Each structure stands twice: as C-alpha cells, then as structure tokens.
Amino acid sequence: MLGQLLDDRYQVIQTVEASRYVQIYIAKDVTQPGAPQCKISCFRPVSNDYASLEAAREIFRSEAQKLYQLSSYCDRIPQVLSAFEYNKDFYLVEEAIEGRSLGEELAVGRLLTEDRAIDMLADVLATLHVAHEEQLIHGDITPTNLIGCTREHSTDRTEIVLVNFAGLRKICNPLLPIQEVPLLGTPSYMPAEQSQGDRLPSCDLYALGLSTIQALTGLHPSQIEFDTETGAIALPPEIEISSNLSDVLQRMVCLDPGERYQSAAEVSTDLQGLQASGVKQIALSVLAKVKQLPLVTIVSLLAAVVASVAFFNLGKYVSQLSSEQSAQNAITVVGTSPKPIPDRKPKAAKESKKTSQPIARLSASTKGSASKLEPFVSEPKPKPKPKPTPTTAAVIDGINRAVAAPTRSLASAQPVTSQPEFALPALKPRYTL
C-alpha cells in the first residue's frame, strides 16, 4: 500500500493500523503546494453483496456528513477533507493532527496534575457538547484518542483534540445489530449499556471519566474497583484526589446510567464551580500558612507592607508636583527679543487660568521674532481593556452561537472523485471554540 495514490491525489507514506476490515494511513496530498500530510481511514465491509454495500453506503453517508458538519466549526476534532468510495471500500480523509496522545504520556509515566486534568476535561467536554448536539456519539474515548497539540489561535497551553470517532466502524458489519458489531469501542472504557447496544451521550462521559482517572492515578480501568452496592469507584488509600474533583469523576463513571451525568453541559457546570472553589481553597491555604508564622515575622511583614504603600503614595505625590511644575513652564517665548507678545493682554491670561484651556505649544518661529502660541490638545491614550478570563459557561455560550452558524451540506459538494455523492470540497475557515 505504501506509495499508492488514492483518489489521484493522496499518496500513502505510512501505515498506522492494518486490521482485516479497518486500515489507517498517513498520506500526502500531492495536488497541494508543499504536499501537506493527512490521515486516511479505510473501512471494508465484511460482505460485498448488494444489500451489505447499500447499508454500508447509508452509514458512511450519514456519519461522514455529521463529521463534516462538526469539523466545519469545531476545531477540536480533525477537519474532514474528503470522503469517497473506491473498489467497494470507503475512505475518510482528515487533517493529520500533530502531537502526543495522552496514552503516550501515560506509557512513560507522565501523570496529569489536577489543574491540567480539569483543563483536559473542559476541552473535551466542549467538543462533546457540540458533537452530541449533532447526534454524534464518539463511542471510543480512551487516552489514545486524546491528542495534545498547540493550535494556531492558542499558544499558551496544549489543547486536547478528540480523534477516531467509532461510528464509521459499523460499516464493516452494516447489517448486524449494533450490539453485535465488534470494534465499536474499547471494552475497558465502555459502560455496560453501551456493550448492549445503547450508544448515549452518557457513555462518552463515562469513558472520559475513566480516562481522566487514569491520567491522574496511572491506573488502567481494569485495575479500578467499583463498589457493587453504591456503584462508586474505590481507589487505593495511597492515591489522593481532592474531594470536589472526586465527586465530579464519581458521578461521571457511576455504574447506574440514571445516576450518571446526562450531558456535557451538566459536567461543565459542576466543573466551573470546582474551579471557583479551587481559587478559594488556595486563598485559605495561604492564610493558614501565614497564621503559622512567628509573631515577630508577621509584624515584620506588616511593617514592610505599610512602608511599601507609603513609598508608593510618596512617589505619586512627587510625580504630581513635577507634572504641575512642568505645565507652568510649558509656555515660554523663544527668540532674541524679550518683549512680550503684543496681542496677549493680562486680563485674557487671567481668565485663561479660570477656565479649562488646552495646553499651548510653540509654533515654528523665525530668528529675531516672537513665537506664536497655538492650541494643542493631547488626547489621552485609551487604556487597553484586560482580556477576560474564559469560563466554562462562556465556552458553552460560544459553542451555542457556533452551532447556529450555517454549514455546508455534503449533498451540495462539488465532485472531485468517481463517487460524487461522497466528495467534499475544501472547508471554509473554522470558528474557534
């Protein structure tokens, strides 16, 4: 397969996965400047009979359409570039995401701090919110499918991109009931109802909760024990997670689907409260440490604070006096003759002090003559507005506005392959969550 040209433009350069019915490749688009890389997923139905192929086409058309629409305004999933059928196989072309997966980080022993875990949850929950609004269930959230990368619009921290939506894998067995289709999810991260054929938003939240617990503790889901009576996870005593975050994770992975979170928005609401309580907890922690200091040290600290405030106020007072003195000396006469300006009357000058007049500046003058005063208004520069700190609620509000934006339909796409019903055009610039 290496070196093969697919759809007359995508040259395969690497094989990522090669099972009997699913193959994943890295290819380069030889028709574009610089030959940018992309990811190609190939799905092969078990049977080539007419009924199986028609069912596979319907699944492919539906799932590719949803992914295409979602990727047109959500930049935390790979952008869908093309979709086509060739030789009874179905191909989905997406942008190649550069970065390391959470699974790769855990494999070398790098665990997440609680702050970083909360950031990861916020990123993935924002993606799941819009995906579930499009009736699109991921179905296979694991550390391997969470890729950390730095996007163009956000260089301050790594964002999490969600890859490998599992719905397209049903193409391999299009006529089987969904509960009998293999490869639709990783068993260790699936709740019981998903293995029985129920693919619900709460299933994604369950898998995300287990992935977060693994990122914090290093424990694989198979090593996590559940209380059969309460449905709560029972972590070893040597592993500590703050009570607030633990409460959120416990509800995400509750064995009873009725007691579990039902939407990403619900989790985000509790997560926002968790972030606020975290700030309060930090303040209380600092106060507690101050109380433990000796009395002499506390008095010294207070004296230093008072001295700093006094020095700051003195500096402001001196600066104000200097500004007033500069303003009084700003109007001067430049020239060889010390005679006053004939048109200026003392009365007018006196009145100008009573009213708020603009500061005067000297115009260009010739040698031997007095300079002429012209009004000069110095407009104060506007202070830059502080950048607002994004909150989970603001993120979801932005998502809701993005969802309302019009998207291009797959049916109206221009044909670029021999199968026009699956061809996708180049996408418009995407909105940032």
TIPALO-420923 format. One record per residue: residue in three letters; x negated, y, z of N, C-alpha, C in turn. Coordinates in pm, whole numbers, plus 50000, padded with zeros to 5 digits. Layout:
BEGIN
ALAXYZXYZXYZ/...
This chain:
BEGIN
MET499194987850000500005000050000499165012650000/LEU497945011850054497085023450058496775028249917/GLY496885041249896496645047049765497855047449675/GLN498925040349710500135040249626500815053849630/LEU501365057749514502055070549500503555068249507/LEU504205073749609505645072249627506355084849578/ASP507445082649506508255093749455507425103349370/ASP506365098249309505495106049221504835117949291/ARG504735117649424504115129149492503445125549624/TYR503875114849691503345111649823502375099949813/GLN501085102749833500055092349824499735087149963/VAL499915074049983499715067950114498225067450147/ILE497875072250267496475072350309496245064550439/GLN497335060750510497175053550636498455046050669/THR498295034050725499435026250772499505027150924/VAL500645031750976500835033251120501555021151179/GLU502575016251110503335004551156503684996051035/ALA503554983151048503844974250936504514961550986/SER505804962551018506574950651052507304945850927/ARG508104935650942508754929750825509764939150761/TYR510494946550844511574954750791511364969750808/VAL510334973850882510054988050902508554990450882/GLN508244999850795506855003850774506765019150790/ILE505695023650854505485037950873504095041350820/TYR504025051650736502775055550672502495070350695/ILE501215073750684500795087650671500395089650525/ALA500935099850462500655102350321500315117050302/LYS499845120450184499605134450149500405137950025/ASP500935150050025501755154749914500835160749808/VAL500585153249703499615157549602500165168649513/THR501455171849524502035182449442501925196149509/GLN501505196549635501425209149708499975213549723/PRO499725226749727498355231649748497775226449879/GLY496575221349874495935215949993496365202050029/ALA497325196249956497815182649981498115180350129/PRO499115187450185499435185850328499905171650359/GLN499605167150479499995153650520501445153250567/CYS502035141550557503405139450603503525125050652/LYS504635122250718504905108950769506055102850690/ILE505895090450645506925083650566507355070950639/SER508655070050665509225057950727510005050350621/CYS509705037550607510365029050507511195018450579/PHE512475017450542513395007850603513874998050496/ARG513734985150524514054974650426515174965850481/PRO516334965550415517434956950463517044942250460/VAL517614934750553517344920450560517834913450434/SER519004917650385519604911450267519734921650156/ASN519584916950031519714925749915521044924149843/ASP522014917649906523304916149839524014929749833/TYR525024930349748525694943049721526294949149848/ALA526974941049929527614946250049526594951950148/SER525474944950164524444949650256523824962750209/LEU523544963650078522934975850025523884987750036/GLU525164985550010526134996550021526255001250166/ALA526274991750259526344995450400525075002750443/ALA523914998250393522655004750426522615018950370/ARG523115020850248523145034250189524015043850272/GLU525135038750321526025047250400525365051350532/ILE524695041950597523985045150722522865054950695/PHE522105052450589520965061050556521435075150525/ARG522495076250445523015089350408523465097050532/SER524175090350623524705097050742523585101350837/GLU522665092250868521605095350964520615105550907/ALA520275104250778519355113850718519965127850714/GLN521285128550687521975141350686521905148050823/LYS522145140450930522115146051065520705150851101/LEU519705142751070518325146651100517915158951020/TYR518335159450895518015170850810518615183650867/GLN519885183250905520545194950961519885199151092/LEU519595189451178518985192751307517605198851289/SER516805193351199515455198451180515425212051112/SER516565216451056516605229450990516635240951089/TYR516985238251216516975249051315516365245051448/CYS515985232751465515345228251589513905224351557/ASP512945231651611511545228951576510855219551673/ARG511635212851758511035202951848511335188751802/ILE511725187251677511715174251610511005176451477/PRO510455165951416509775167751288510735172851180/GLN510235181551095511035186750985511215176050878/VAL512455173850837512735164150731512435170650596/LEU511565164450519511125169950390511845163650272/SER512125150650280512755143850168513325130550216/ALA514255125150137514815111850165515215105750032/PHE514815093350008515125087249879515135072049891/GLU515725065549790515765050949782514905046749664/TYR514105036449685513255031349577513125016249591/ASN513485009149487513344994649482514054988049601/LYS515264992949632516114987749739515524989949879/ASP514534998749889514015003050019514405017750039/PHE514505021850165514955035450197513825042950267/TYR513525054950217512365062550263512805075950321/LEU512285079150439512495092250501511135098850516/VAL510995111150463509735118450466509865129950565/GLU508955130450662508965140850765507585147250775/GLU507545158950838506245165150863505455156550961/ALA504155156550945503285149151037502975157951157/ILE503305153151277503085160751400501685157651452/GLU500875167951466499515166251518499535168151670/GLY499025158651740498995159451886498865145651947/ARG498795145252078498685132652151500015129652219/SER500385117052216501625113052280501415111852431/LEU502525112552503502465110452647501955096452678/GLY502305086852593501805073252612500295072452605/GLU499675079952513498215080052502497585086252626/GLU498215096652679497675102952800497755093452920/LEU498885086452931499045077153044498095065353032/ALA497775061452909496895049952888495485052352943/VAL495075065052948493745068353001493835073753143/GLY495005072153207495145075853347495465090253376/ARG495885097853275496235111853298497715113053331/LEU498025115953457499405117753501499785132553494/LEU501075135153496501565148853493501775153953635/THR501495166753655501885173253780503395175653775/GLU503985179053890505425181453892505805193453806/ASP504985204053809505285215853726505275212153578/ARG504275204353538504195200453396505325190853360/ALA505715182353453506825173253427508125180953408/ILE508305191653486509505199953471509495206853336/ASP508315211653292508215217753159508585207653050/MET508095195353065508405185052967509905182252964/LEU510515181253081511955178853087512715190153018/ALA512305202553043513005213852981512915213252829/ASP511745209952775511575208952630512475198252570/VAL512425186352628513165175052570514665176952589/LEU515075182452702516505184852725517065194852625/ALA516285205052591516735214652490516955207752356/THR516045198652321516195191152196517405181952200/LEU517565174752311518695165452322520025172952321/HIS520055184852374521305192552376521815194652233/VAL520945199552144521405202152008521595189051931/ALA520775178951959520935166051891522285159751925/HIS522635159852050523915153952092525095162152039/GLU524915175352022525965183451961526205179151817/GLU525165174151751525275169251613525675154451609/GLN526085148951723526455134751734525285125751697/LEU524075130051734522865122551702522215117851832/ILE522205104751853521575098751971520175094051932/HIS519185097252015517835092951981517725077751994/GLY518065072352109518115057952126516815051052160/ASP515685058452162514415051752191513415061652251/ILE513825068652356512925078152422511955070452511/THR510695071252478509615064952554508435074652554/PRO507435072652640506245081352636505575081552498/THR505655070652424505035070152292505715079652194/ASN506995082252213507745090752121507855105152168/LEU507065108852268506985122752316505595127952283/ILE505505136752182504225141552133503985155752185/GLY502835157752249502465171052295501655178252189/CYS502105190152150501385197752048501595212552075/THR500745220852014500845235352024501445240651896/ARG502615247151905503305252451788502785266551758/GLU503045271451637502545284451595503105295751681/HIS504375294551724505015305451798504685305151946/SER504045294551995503795293352139502435287052160/THR501445295552189500085290652208499695290152355/ASP500625294152445500265294652585500325280952652/ARG501125271752598501215258552659501615248352553/THR501405235752587501765224952497503265222352505/GLU503905220952390505315217652384505485203052347/ILE506635197552380506915183452355507835182152234/VAL507395174352136508175171652016508675157252025/LEU509965155451998510615142352006510625135951868/VAL510055124051856509915117551725510575103751727/ASN510695097851607511155084051588512575081451640/PHE513545088851585514945085951617515265071851568/ALA515965064251652516135049951627517315046551538/GLY518205056151512519425052951438519195047351300/LEU518125051851232517875047151096517475032351092/ARG517025026851202516595012851202517765003251184/LYS518975008151201520134999551178520264995851030/ILE519575003250943519585000050800519104985750777/CYS518204981150862517624967850842518674956850853/ASN519684959050939520774949250956522104956750950/PRO522474961850835523614970950827524964964650857/LEU525094951550840526394945150860526564939050998/LEU525504939051078525604933351212526224943351309/PRO526954938751410527394947851517526174954151583/ILE526344966451628525184973951676524504967251795/GLN525274959951878524664953351993523784941551953/GLU523914936851828523114925751782521934930251696/VAL521834943351671520764948351586519484949451668/PRO518404942851628517144944151701516464957551671/LEU515464960851748514624972551725515294985851755/LEU516564985951799517224998551831516945002151977/GLY515745006252004515375009952139514375000252200/THR513705004952304512744996752378513424991552504/PRO513534978352521514334972752631514014978452769/SER512744980852800512384985552934512954999352965/TYR513255007152862513745020852882515235022152851/MET515915010952829517325011252792518205007952912/PRO519295015552933520265011453035521074999452986/ALA521754992953077522474980553042523534983052936/GLU524244994252943525324996652846524794998652705/GLN523565003752689523015005452555522684991952493/SER522174982752571521874969352519523144961952479/GLN524304966652529525584960552493526274967852378/GLY525584977752322526124984452204526644998352225/ASP526665003352348527135017052375525955026652365/ARG525935034752260524875044752242525475058352276/LEU525225062852399525815075052452524725085152488/PRO525075098052500524075107852543523425104352676/SER524185098252768523615094652898522525084052885/CYS522545076352776521485066352754520155073352729/ASP520175084152652518955091852629518445098152759/LEU519365102952843518965108952970518335098553062/TYR518865086353059518295075353138516855072653094/ALA516645071352964515295068452912514335079952941/LEU514815092352930513965103952960513595104153108/GLY514545100553195514245100053338513175089653371/LEU513285077753312512275067453335510905071753282/SER510895078253165509625082953108508975093453198/THR509795102153258509265112453348508705106153475/ILE509425096353530508915089353650507595082553619/GLN507485076453502506235070053464505125080453449/ALA505455092253395504445102753378503955108153512/LEU504815107853614504435112853746503705102453830/THR504065089753814503555079253902502605069453835/GLY502675068353703501895058353633502535044653632/LEU503725043453691504425030453697505245028253571/HIS505045016853507505885013053393507285009753445/PRO508335011953364509695008753410509844994553463/SER509084985153410509184971453460508654970153602/GLN507884980153649507334979853785508204987653884/ILE509244994053835510115002153921511274993553970/GLU511494993554099512574985754158513794994554185/PHE514974988854163516224995954187516964989354304/ASP517604997554384518474992454490519774987854425/THR520074975154432521244969754362522554975054420/GLU522544979354546523774984354607524024998954571/THR522995007254581523165021554554522795025354411/GLY522025016854343521575020054208520435029954204/ALA519845033254319518755042954326517425035954309/ILE516435043354260515095037754245514415037454381/ALA513575027454401512835026054527511355026354495/LEU510735038154512509315039654482508475035154600/PRO507255030454575506365026754685506125038654777/PRO505905036254907505755047355002504555056354974/GLU503525050954907502345059254881502565069254768/ILE503675068054695503975077354586504955087854637/GLU504565100454625505395111354675505875120154559/ILE507165122554555507775132154463508655141254547/SER508595154354522509385163754601510855159754598/SER511535162354708512915157554723513845163254616/ASN513675176054581514565182054482514415175554345/LEU513155173854301512925167354172513355152854177/SER513125146254290513535132354304515045130854290/ASP515805140354344517275139654333517715140354187/VAL517075149154109517425150353967517095137453893/LEU515895131953918515485119753849516345107853891/GLN516705107254019517545096154066518885096053992/ARG519445107853970520735108253902520585105353753/MET519435108853694519215105953553519145090953526/VAL518575083453620518345069053597519295060353678/CYS520365066153726521325058253804521875046753719/LEU521935034853777522405023153703523875024253664/ASP524655031053745526075032953715526215044553618/PRO526615042053492526715053053395527695063853436/GLY528685060453519529635070553565529035080353663/GLU528005075953738527335084653835526165092153772/ARG525805088653652524665094853584525075108253524/TYR524085116853496524365129053420524995125253287/GLN525965133253242526645130353117526165138953001/SER525415149453029524945158252921523615164452960/ALA522865168652858521585175352883521795188752952/ALA522915195252925523205208152989523335206653141/GLU523935195553185524075193053329522705192053396/VAL521805184553334520465183053391519745196453392/SER519885204253284519215217153275519675226653384/THR520965226053418521495234653524520825231453657/ASP520735218653691520065214753816518565217553810/LEU517995216353692516565219053676516265233753700/GLN517165242453655516985256753677517005259853826/GLY517945253753900517965255654044516715250254111/LEU516185239454056514955233554109513785243154094/GLN513695249853978512615259453955512715271154052/ALA513945276054077514135287154170513745283254312/SER514155271154354513815266654489512325264354502/GLY511665260754392510225258854396509485271654427/VAL509945282954369509335295854397509505299454544/LYS510725297054597510975299854738510095291254827/GLN509915278654789509095269554869507645274054872/ILE507145279354761505765284354756505615296154852/ALA506595305254851506535316854940506525312455086/LEU507375302755122507415297855259506105291055297/SER505495284055201504235277255227503135287355258/VAL503085298155179502075308655203502285314955340/LEU503555317855375503865323755504503435314555618/ALA503665301655601503275292155705501765291955726/LYS501015293055616499555293155628499075305855699/VAL499745317255672499365329655738499595328755888/LYS500715322355927501035321056069499995312756144/GLN499305304056072498315295456136496985302456159/LEU496805314456103495545321556118495415327356259/PRO494185329456308493995335856439494535350056438/LEU494875355156559495455368556569494495379156518/VAL493195377656547492215387556502492185388256350/THR492265376756286492235376356140493475383156081/ILE494645380756144495885386856094495805401956106/VAL495295406956222495155421456241494205427256138/SER493125420156110492165424956010492805425755872/LEU493605415755839494285415855710495255427555700/LEU496025430055808496965441155807496235454455793/ALA495105455955863494325468255853493815470355712/ALA493395459555648492905460555511494025464755416/VAL495235459555439496365463255355496705477955372/VAL496745482655499497055496855525496015505755461/ALA494735502155474493675510255415493795510755263/SER494155499555203494315499155057495445508255012/VAL496575507955085497705516455049497335531155064/ALA496645534755175496245548655197495285553355087/PHE494335544855051493385548554946494095550554812/PHE495095541954786495855543154661496615556354657/ASN497285559954768498055572454772497135584554761/LEU495945584054826494985594954815494525596754672/GLY494305585654604493905586554464494965593054377/LYS496235589554403497325595754327497395610754354/TYR497155615154482497235629254517496125636954448/VAL494905631654451493775638254385494015639254235/SER494555628554176494835628754032495875639253997/GLN496885641054086497925651054060497345665054066/LEU496475667854168495835680954178494985683854055/SER494255673654010493395675353893494225678553769/SER495395671953755496255674453639496795688653641/GLU497205693653762497725707253771496645717453738/GLN495415715053787494325724253757493995724453609/SER494065712753545493795712053401494855719353323/ALA496115718653369497195725553299497035740653307/GLN496545745753424496355760153438495225765153350/ASN494215756753331493075760853248493235757453102/ALA494395751653066494565747152928494685758752832/ILE495285770352877495495781852789494325791352807/THR493455791852713492305800952713492195807752579/VAL491415818052572491215825652449489785823552404/VAL489625819352281488315816552226487995827252122/GLY486835833452128486445843652030485375852652088/THR484905862352006483855871352051484405883152127/SER485705886152109486295897652176487065893152298/PRO486805899352414487515895452535488865902152549/LYS489305909752446490565917052457491735907352458/PRO492795910852536493965902152538494735902652409/ILE495585892852387496405892452267497435903652274/PRO497525912352169498395924152178499865920552198/ASP500345909852135501775906852139502225900952271/ARG501335896252351501725889952477501965900452584/LYS503145900752640503495910152746503505902752879/PRO503105909752986503095903253118504455897953158/LYS505525905053120506855900653157507195887253093/ALA506845886352966507125873752897506345862252959/ALA505105865252995504285854853057504865850553190/LYS505415860353264506015857053393507255848653377/GLU508065851953275509275844253251508945829953208/SER507835828553139507495815153091507165805753205/LYS506735811553318506455803053433507715797853497/LYS508825805453483510065801453545510795790853465/THR510565790753336511245781153251510295770153213/SER510865759053169510055747553130509675748952984/GLN508485754452954507995756552819506935746252787/PRO506805742952658505765733352620504375739052641/ILE503445730352669502055734652686501555740452556/ALA500755751452562500255757952441498915752052403/ARG498655751852273497335747652224496805758452131/LEU495515758552111494885768752029494875764551884/SER495295773851796495195771151654493795774251607/ALA493445769651486492125772351430491945787351414/SER490825792751456490595807251453489315810451377/THR489205822851332488005827551262487135835051360/LYS485875835951327484915842351417485265857051436/GLY485255861951558485495875851589486955879251608/SER487865869951603489285872851622489835863551728/ALA490915868251791491515860251896492275848451837/SER492305837551910493045825851866494525827951890/LYS495335821451811496785822551821497345810251891/LEU498275812751983498885801952059500065796151984/GLU500115783051974501235776051910501805765952009/PRO503115764152005503685754152096503245740052058/PHE502975732152157502545718252134503265709352233/VAL504095700652181504855691552266504205677852260/SER503755673152372503145659852380504195649852425/GLU504665641652331505705631952363505095620252440/PRO505655617352555505095605952632505305592852560/LYS504285584452565504385571252502505315562352583/PRO506245555752517507155546852592506395535252654/LYS506745532152777506105520752843506575507752782/PRO505655498752756506095485852699506995478552796/LYS508085473152741509005465552824508395452152861/PRO508515448152987507955434953025508705423852956/LYS507935413952913508555402552846509375394552946/PRO510635391852912511465384253006510975370053019/THR511085364753138510715350753162511865341753119/PRO511625332853022512725324452975513185314953083/THR514475313153090515065303453183515745292553104/THR516035281853173516715270753106518065275153053/ALA518775283753130520075288553084519925296852958/ALA518855305452953518645313452834518295304852714/VAL517515294252740517175285052631518425278752572/ILE519315273952659520535267452612521435277452540/ASP521445290152590522245300252522521715302652382/GLY520375302952369519785304452235520085292652146/ILE520115280852206520445268852129521865269752076/ASN522795274252161524185275152118524335284752001/ARG523575295752004523635305051890523025298851766/ALA521965290951786521325284651671522215274251607/VAL522975267151692523865256751639524915262751549/ALA525335275351580526365281851500525835286551365/ALA524495286651346523925291251220524245281351108/PRO524505286550987524835277550877523635269250835/THR523845257150797522785248450749523125243450610/ARG522115239150537522315234350402522685219650406/SER523635215850327524095201950328523255193350237/LEU523195180750268522435171350188523075169550051/ALA524395170650044525085168349918524755179049815/SER524415191449861524135202249767522675203149729/ALA521855193549772520435194049744520155191549596/GLN519065197649548518655195649410517895182549397/PRO518135174649294517455161749281515975163349252/VAL515155155449323513725155249295513245140949275/THR514125131249284513735117349265514775110549178/SER514565097649159515505089949079516805087349152/GLN516865090249282518085088349361518545102049411/PRO519295109649331519615123449368520455124749493/GLU521225114349529522075115849646521285116649776/PHE519985112949774519175113449895518105124249888/ALA518025131549777516935141149761517185153449847/LEU516145158549911516245170349996515335181249943/PRO515805193649939514945204749895514035209250009/ALA513165218849977512335224650082513235232250179/LEU512935231150308513795237250408513525252150421/LYS514525259450466514355273550499513515274750627/PRO512955286850652512245288650780513155285450897/ARG512625278550995513455273651104513485283551220/TYR514565283151292514675291251411513945284351526/THR513385292451615512665287151730513585286651850/LEU513565275651919514395274452040513885283552150/
